[in-house]
Amino acid sequence: MARVDGDPVAFGGIWEEWRSPEGESLQTFATITTNANNLLTGIQDRMPVIIERDDWPLWLGESEGDVRALLRPAAEDTLRFWPIGKAVGRVKNDGPELLEAVTLTKPMLL
C-alpha cells in the first residue's frame, strides 16, 4: 500500500508510557482503525485511520478542531495497492524485495 500522490502514509495512533512502582517504563503504541473504504472491503472490513498532511496539526493537538472528525476511512483515490509475496508475513525477512509485485495465480478481490 502507498499513497497515490507519493507522500508518506500517516496512520492515526495513540501511545502511552507506563511506569511500574519499581520505576521500569513500558512504552506502547496502537494504530487506530476505522471501517474500510470501498477499495479495501474486498480484502477486509477495516483499515488504519489515515491522517492527511493538512490535518497533522489537528491530530497532534497543535490546532483547534474536532479530532474525532478525522476517524474516517480514507478517500477512495488516496491509496494504491499491489499484490506481494507471502515472504512479507515472516518477521525474519527484511528488504526492499518484499515490496515487489508478484504475479497472482488467482485474481485479487479488489
C-alpha contacts under 8 A as a table, 3 or more apart, distances in Angstrom:
res1	aa1	res2	aa2	distance
1	M	79	L	6.56
1	M	80	R	5.64
1	M	81	F	4.63
1	M	82	W	6.94
2	A	6	G	7.02
2	A	8	P	7.71
2	A	9	V	6.77
2	A	79	L	5.59
2	A	80	R	5.53
2	A	81	F	6.75
3	R	6	G	5.25
3	R	7	D	6.08
3	R	8	P	6.91
3	R	9	V	6.28
3	R	78	T	5.64
3	R	79	L	4.40
3	R	80	R	6.07
4	V	7	D	7.85
4	V	77	D	7.24
4	V	78	T	5.71
4	V	79	L	5.24
4	V	80	R	5.70
5	D	78	T	7.55
9	V	50	I	6.81
9	V	51	I	7.77
10	A	50	I	5.61
10	A	51	I	5.43
10	A	52	E	7.13
10	A	53	R	7.95
11	F	31	T	6.69
11	F	32	I	7.52
11	F	48	P	6.15
11	F	49	V	5.60
11	F	50	I	4.63
11	F	51	I	5.91
12	G	31	T	6.04
12	G	32	I	5.59
12	G	33	T	7.95
12	G	48	P	7.09
12	G	49	V	5.19
12	G	50	I	5.88
12	G	51	I	5.98
12	G	59	W	7.85
13	G	29	F	6.98
13	G	30	A	5.50
13	G	31	T	4.31
13	G	32	I	5.15
14	I	29	F	5.75
14	I	30	A	5.51
14	I	31	T	6.69
14	I	32	I	7.34
15	W	27	Q	7.19
15	W	28	T	5.52
15	W	29	F	4.29
15	W	30	A	6.44
16	E	27	Q	5.77
16	E	28	T	5.46
16	E	29	F	6.66
17	E	25	S	6.56
17	E	26	L	5.59
17	E	27	Q	4.35
17	E	28	T	6.41
18	W	25	S	5.52
18	W	26	L	5.19
18	W	27	Q	6.40
19	R	22	E	7.79
19	R	23	G	5.68
19	R	24	E	5.43
19	R	25	S	4.38
19	R	26	L	6.42
20	S	23	G	5.20
20	S	24	E	5.27
20	S	25	S	6.46
21	P	24	E	7.54
31	T	48	P	6.62
31	T	49	V	7.78
32	I	48	P	5.82
32	I	49	V	5.81
33	T	46	R	6.31
33	T	47	M	5.30
33	T	48	P	4.17
33	T	49	V	5.17
33	T	71	L	7.91
34	T	46	R	5.45
34	T	47	M	5.59
34	T	48	P	6.19
34	T	49	V	5.94
34	T	71	L	6.58
34	T	72	R	6.03
34	T	73	P	6.05
35	N	45	D	6.01
35	N	46	R	4.34
35	N	47	M	6.08
35	N	72	R	7.27
35	N	73	P	5.96
36	A	39	L	7.66
36	A	40	L	5.60
36	A	41	T	5.65
36	A	44	Q	6.97
36	A	45	D	5.12
36	A	46	R	4.13
36	A	47	M	4.92
36	A	73	P	5.91
37	N	40	L	5.60
37	N	41	T	6.31
37	N	46	R	7.89
37	N	47	M	7.66
37	N	73	P	5.39
37	N	74	A	6.44
37	N	75	A	7.22
37	N	76	E	6.58
38	N	41	T	5.34
38	N	42	G	7.85
38	N	76	E	6.87
39	L	42	G	7.22
39	L	76	E	6.34
39	L	110	L	6.30
40	L	43	I	5.46
40	L	44	Q	6.15
40	L	45	D	7.30
40	L	46	R	7.83
40	L	47	M	7.64
40	L	110	L	6.64
41	T	44	Q	5.20
41	T	45	D	5.38
41	T	46	R	7.62
41	T	110	L	7.66
42	G	45	D	7.93
42	G	109	L	5.02
42	G	110	L	5.28
43	I	109	L	6.30
43	I	110	L	6.86
44	Q	47	M	7.70
47	M	73	P	7.09
48	P	73	P	7.83
49	V	70	L	7.61
49	V	71	L	5.95
49	V	72	R	6.31
49	V	73	P	6.31
49	V	74	A	7.09
50	I	73	P	7.44
50	I	74	A	6.11
51	I	55	D	6.21
51	I	56	W	6.51
51	I	59	W	7.60
51	I	70	L	6.91
52	E	55	D	5.27
52	E	56	W	6.60
53	R	56	W	5.32
54	D	57	P	7.24
55	D	58	L	5.34
55	D	59	W	6.22
55	D	70	L	7.91
56	W	59	W	5.05
56	W	60	L	6.00
57	P	60	L	5.15
57	P	61	G	6.11
57	P	62	E	4.78
57	P	63	S	5.52
58	L	61	G	5.16
58	L	62	E	5.78
58	L	63	S	4.88
58	L	64	E	6.30
58	L	65	G	6.45
58	L	66	D	7.90
58	L	67	V	6.36
59	W	62	E	7.62
59	W	67	V	6.07
59	W	70	L	7.89
60	L	63	S	7.89
61	G	64	E	7.17
66	D	69	A	5.73
66	D	70	L	7.87
67	V	70	L	5.59
67	V	71	L	7.60
68	R	71	L	5.50
69	A	72	R	6.98
74	A	78	T	6.45
74	A	79	L	7.93
75	A	78	T	5.49
76	E	79	L	7.17
77	D	80	R	7.94
82	W	101	A	6.03
83	P	101	A	5.36
83	P	102	V	5.74
83	P	103	T	7.47
83	P	104	L	7.31
83	P	108	M	7.87
84	I	88	V	7.44
84	I	98	L	6.95
84	I	99	L	6.27
84	I	100	E	6.27
84	I	101	A	5.01
84	I	102	V	5.28
85	G	88	V	6.30
85	G	98	L	6.99
85	G	100	E	7.98
85	G	101	A	7.46
85	G	102	V	6.04
86	K	89	G	5.69
86	K	90	R	7.75
87	A	90	R	5.61
87	A	93	N	6.67
87	A	98	L	6.81
88	V	91	V	7.51
88	V	93	N	6.77
88	V	94	D	7.93
88	V	98	L	5.66
90	R	93	N	5.70
91	V	94	D	7.55
94	D	98	L	7.09
95	G	98	L	5.97
96	P	99	L	5.76
96	P	100	E	7.39
97	E	100	E	5.33
104	L	107	P	6.42
104	L	108	M	7.74
